[in-house]
Amino acid sequence: MMTGTGARRLGRGLVLASHPAPAVVVTALAAGLAAALGSPAGVVTLVAVAVGTGQLSVGWSNDWIDAARDLAVHRADKPVVQGLVTAATLRGAAFAALAVCVVASLAAGLVAGAAHLVAVAGAWAYNARLKSTAWSWLPYALSFGLLAVFVVLAAPGPSVPAAWAVLAAALLGVGAHVANTLPDLEDDAATGVRGLPHRLGRRASGVLAPALLTAAVAVVVVGPAGPPAPAAWAGGVLAVVLAAGAGVVAVTRPRSRAPFALSLCVAVVCVVLLGQAAPDIAVSPGA
């Protein structure tokens, strides 16, 4: 029988292994965008549950699949290495979260749900294999782009997402991928993980991450119909400054997690701008 201390350790391990910061940010941004598009409370809740459990499944599967690598390089920040949770427990939790994700996604609509499940499958494919290849960026582009598709298709009406909104989400995803990988380049390389950032090298990747984030910002600012409003320009400038800061920190402080945190801040700003441009995100089919 598990003691109170053991339960607390397990709970802490599950929280840490879920990659809580990106999981919370991505879930909140998806729900916020759904609300901005005029989705009723029930749909916003379904979007939040679907995206939240999808994120949990991705985070837990990542630490389960990477457990042997993390132990090999003594990744002290990982809960499996700390002895808080076992890989087997994470495997079970990942599949349980995935089951809830499937139900919630399809409850939001068959086509919308299918789009989200493909996004989650892309993230699992990254964890299982693609993170070690030159195609490591592709699941991020696919999954973030499809996340925007899911939120729009789940909203009321026959609307589809504007191409520029999907492109911006995909660019944000790839930029976040590169920024998130930078602190672990050496540890990853030691265990045979050679994704695109590893192959490009630290300096090139340190430039690529802010460039991708800046490109995403530019698309969000100029994508909607009509000239950008002053608020859009202000948000765009703020996001570009944050992206540039991520690049500077990535080059000057190689082990810092700040570039990824700054990338999440860029994503927050972009989604706020997307919310302001909600009428231009969901468009009529064929428009």
Sequence and secondary structure as in RCSB ss.txt:
>XXXX:A:sequence
MMTGTGARRLGRGLVLASHPAPAVVVTALAAGLAAALGSPAGVVTLVAVAVGTGQLSVGWSNDWIDAARDLAVHR
ADKPVVQGLVTAATLRGAAFAALAVCVVASLAAGLVAGAAHLVAVAGAWAYNARLKSTAWSWLPYALSFGLLAVF
VVLAAPGPSVPAAWAVLAAALLGVGAHVANTLPDLEDDAATGVRGLPHRLGRRASGVLAPALLTAAVAVVVVGPA
GPPAPAAWAGGVLAVVLAAGAGVVAVTRPRSRAPFALSLCVAVVCVVLLGQAAPDIAVSPGA
>XXXX:A:secstr
   HHHHHHHHHHHHHHT HHHHHHHHHHHHHHHHHTT  HHHHHHHHHHHHHHHHHHHHHHHHHTHHHHHHTT 
TTSHHHHTSS HHHHHHHHHHHHHHHHHHHHHT HHHHHHHHHHHHHHHHHHHTGGGSTTTHHHHHHHHHHHHHH
HHHHSSSS EE HHHHHHHHHHHHHHHHHHHGGGHHHHHHTT   HHHHH HHHHHHHHHHHHHHHHHHHHHSSS
SS  HHHHHHHHHHHHHHHHHHHHHHH TT SHHHHHHHHHHHHHHHHHHHTHHHHEE TT 
